[in-house]
Amino acid sequence: MAEHNFDVVILGGGSGGYAAALRSAQLGLSVALIERDKLGGTCLHRGCIPTKALLHSAEVADVTREAAAFGISATLNGVDMPAVNKYRDGIVDKLFKGLTGLVSSKAITVVAGEGKLVAPKTISVNGDNYTGKNIVLATGSFSRTLPGLEIGGRVITSEQALQLDFVPTSAIVLGGGVIGVEFASIWKSFGTDVTIIEGLPTLVPNEDASVSKALERAYRKRGINFKTGVRFSGVQQSATGVVVSLENGETFEAELLLVAVGRGPNATGFGYEENGIKMDRGYVLTNDRLETSLQGVYAAGDIVPGLQLAHRGFQQGIFIAEEIAGLKPVSIDENGIPKVTYSEPEIASVGLTEAKAAEKFGAENISSYEYNLGGNGKSQILGTAGFVKLIRQNNGPIVGIHMIGSRVGEQIGEAQLIVNWEAFPEDVASLVHAHPTQNEALGEAHLALAGKPLHAHA
Ligand SMILES: Cc1cc2nc3c(=O)[nH]c(=O)nc-3n(C[C@H](O)[C@H](O)[C@H](O)COP(=O)(O)OP(=O)(O)OC[C@H]3O[C@@H](n4cnc5c(N)ncnc54)[C@H](O)[C@@H]3O)c2cc1C
């Protein structure tokens, strides 16, 4: 058994782990990065990137279908799924090559294999021990299912959904959160008859209530069926399809059932709890310095309770490296993390929803404003509906921005600066937004909330 010593030993080479490795190496620390599968993790291989590639193909299908509305003569002759997958895999492969090249160009020892914590500061891989002055746990998450709902055959998770080499004629999506609505959007654009089942009262229930309502409106218009506020009770599979039953007695039939009920932490079986790390329902608990209950053992990404997003993992990885190097980085404000749902239409939000802001500051101490994309030239050119909604503390800063409409995800950059820099609407109103862009809608909304609306009726 060989013994290896490093300043930092990282378990898991996904968004959280590889960001910690790159920043640690940049800061002159010696680093081992242990990965049992592929560097890049869920986001690059089974998450963010492949789904967004499919969503882009879906957009091309929609645009082709609607080409005549823009004066272009084109016919959608079909969706060649193997070719769509080839395009998607090409993007993933290119990014994967770039990432492996980047990591290997730094002083990072990449160790292939499954690691297990065998002592508070030691991870064993294939019989060798890697001891770190500091340890970073970043083992990610897996697709959860419901008790009694077995994955297999025609009952699939996002992993199998990404591997399909055909377009299903019909699909039921269990779960109206981000992953569920993104797949529903992709499949509908490809021609599938889709039904979403969501136990909570609305689709995208974590978003501002007005955004959920607007998404439901848009999905109704697109012909995406959904049932909300009713719980799943069981599924039966046959050679040709699935029959899903709900607690209210209703049944739905389709070719496939996609289970998209959230992701659970991949944090058991690797010696965490056994070595004294405090956990809660499978998640690794940390303080706001991302240190676990063991001194010098940190955790990043989806195993830490909170938003399961790649950019949160990146930032946590960077933070941990800087903390280890003694740079005393500013703690990450979870409320300031931007979220994008890349369906058609897209949803982008940062900060508090109106309900949360009212809870925090009192309903009488906040104001909100919704700027309709009907007044935004570029959105009209694209043919999209939607809005930008702002929530401010009265005589205070903007505390939440919520947007819905095609491509609004691209506007989240300015929105997150506004919320995280605690800008007042008056500050933003004096900044110039280029015309004609969808970005102008953000400017217009701030003009209106500052009391000087330009292209707004209210
Ligand atoms: C379908 C889908 C779409 C998504 N879309 C988006 C999106 O658009 N935007 C966004 O921000 N987020 C998105 N996410 C979420 C994003 O993928 C995760 O938040 C992110 O990957 C979490 O990073 P992580 O480092 O915590 O874990 P992961 O990326 O899961 O990486 C963990 C790594 O650890 C390795 N590992 C685990 N255990 C061990 C072990 N014992 N030894 C060695 N290696 C181990 C795994 O192989 C894996 O590579 C999506 C997720 C899914 C499933």
PDBQT file of the ligand as one rigid body, heavy atoms in Angstrom, charges set to zero:
ROOT
HETATM    1  C1  LIG A 501     -30.551  16.616 -16.089  1.00  0.00    +0.000 C 
HETATM    2  C2  LIG A 501     -29.814  17.644 -15.280  1.00  0.00    +0.000 A 
HETATM    3  C3  LIG A 501     -29.712  18.944 -15.741  1.00  0.00    +0.000 A 
HETATM    4  C4  LIG A 501     -29.022  19.902 -15.008  1.00  0.00    +0.000 A 
HETATM    5  N1  LIG A 501     -28.942  21.172 -15.504  1.00  0.00    +0.000 NA
HETATM    6  C5  LIG A 501     -28.267  22.109 -14.806  1.00  0.00    +0.000 A 
HETATM    7  C6  LIG A 501     -28.132  23.428 -15.330  1.00  0.00    +0.000 A 
HETATM    8  O1  LIG A 501     -28.597  23.737 -16.433  1.00  0.00    +0.000 OA
HETATM    9  N2  LIG A 501     -27.453  24.338 -14.596  1.00  0.00    +0.000 N 
HETATM   10  C7  LIG A 501     -26.908  24.027 -13.382  1.00  0.00    +0.000 A 
HETATM   11  O2  LIG A 501     -26.318  24.905 -12.742  1.00  0.00    +0.000 OA
HETATM   12  N3  LIG A 501     -27.025  22.789 -12.866  1.00  0.00    +0.000 NA
HETATM   13  C8  LIG A 501     -27.681  21.831 -13.549  1.00  0.00    +0.000 A 
HETATM   14  N4  LIG A 501     -27.760  20.557 -13.041  1.00  0.00    +0.000 N 
HETATM   15  C9  LIG A 501     -27.168  20.297 -11.719  1.00  0.00    +0.000 C 
HETATM   16  C10 LIG A 501     -25.645  20.101 -11.789  1.00  0.00    +0.000 C 
HETATM   17  O3  LIG A 501     -25.358  19.070 -12.696  1.00  0.00    +0.000 OA
HETATM   18  C11 LIG A 501     -25.131  19.778 -10.390  1.00  0.00    +0.000 C 
HETATM   19  O4  LIG A 501     -25.529  20.771  -9.485  1.00  0.00    +0.000 OA
HETATM   20  C12 LIG A 501     -23.615  19.693 -10.368  1.00  0.00    +0.000 C 
HETATM   21  O5  LIG A 501     -23.140  18.720 -11.268  1.00  0.00    +0.000 OA
HETATM   22  C13 LIG A 501     -23.144  19.354  -8.945  1.00  0.00    +0.000 C 
HETATM   23  O6  LIG A 501     -21.751  19.294  -8.901  1.00  0.00    +0.000 OA
HETATM   24  P1  LIG A 501     -21.036  18.381  -7.814  1.00  0.00    +0.000 P 
HETATM   25  O7  LIG A 501     -19.569  18.648  -7.970  1.00  0.00    +0.000 OA
HETATM   26  O8  LIG A 501     -21.641  18.548  -6.501  1.00  0.00    +0.000 OA
HETATM   27  O9  LIG A 501     -21.367  16.878  -8.229  1.00  0.00    +0.000 OA
HETATM   28  P2  LIG A 501     -21.226  16.059  -9.569  1.00  0.00    +0.000 P 
HETATM   29  O10 LIG A 501     -21.163  16.911 -10.758  1.00  0.00    +0.000 OA
HETATM   30  O11 LIG A 501     -22.250  15.006  -9.499  1.00  0.00    +0.000 OA
HETATM   31  O12 LIG A 501     -19.780  15.394  -9.427  1.00  0.00    +0.000 OA
HETATM   32  C14 LIG A 501     -19.499  14.440  -8.479  1.00  0.00    +0.000 C 
HETATM   33  C15 LIG A 501     -18.380  13.579  -9.021  1.00  0.00    +0.000 C 
HETATM   34  O13 LIG A 501     -17.901  12.750  -7.982  1.00  0.00    +0.000 OA
HETATM   35  C16 LIG A 501     -17.610  11.462  -8.497  1.00  0.00    +0.000 C 
HETATM   36  N5  LIG A 501     -17.688  10.558  -7.357  1.00  0.00    +0.000 N 
HETATM   37  C17 LIG A 501     -18.760  10.309  -6.556  1.00  0.00    +0.000 A 
HETATM   38  N6  LIG A 501     -18.410   9.484  -5.554  1.00  0.00    +0.000 NA
HETATM   39  C18 LIG A 501     -17.093   9.197  -5.733  1.00  0.00    +0.000 A 
HETATM   40  C19 LIG A 501     -16.162   8.426  -5.009  1.00  0.00    +0.000 A 
HETATM   41  N7  LIG A 501     -16.487   7.788  -3.896  1.00  0.00    +0.000 N 
HETATM   42  N8  LIG A 501     -14.902   8.361  -5.473  1.00  0.00    +0.000 NA
HETATM   43  C20 LIG A 501     -14.535   9.002  -6.604  1.00  0.00    +0.000 A 
HETATM   44  N9  LIG A 501     -15.374   9.773  -7.312  1.00  0.00    +0.000 NA
HETATM   45  C21 LIG A 501     -16.632   9.875  -6.875  1.00  0.00    +0.000 A 
HETATM   46  C22 LIG A 501     -18.702  11.251  -9.539  1.00  0.00    +0.000 C 
HETATM   47  O14 LIG A 501     -18.288  10.306 -10.491  1.00  0.00    +0.000 OA
HETATM   48  C23 LIG A 501     -18.836  12.651 -10.131  1.00  0.00    +0.000 C 
HETATM   49  O15 LIG A 501     -18.028  12.834 -11.250  1.00  0.00    +0.000 OA
HETATM   50  C24 LIG A 501     -28.414  19.562 -13.772  1.00  0.00    +0.000 A 
HETATM   51  C25 LIG A 501     -28.491  18.250 -13.311  1.00  0.00    +0.000 A 
HETATM   52  C26 LIG A 501     -29.162  17.291 -14.048  1.00  0.00    +0.000 A 
HETATM   53  C27 LIG A 501     -29.208  15.882 -13.536  1.00  0.00    +0.000 C 
ENDROOT
TORSDOF 0
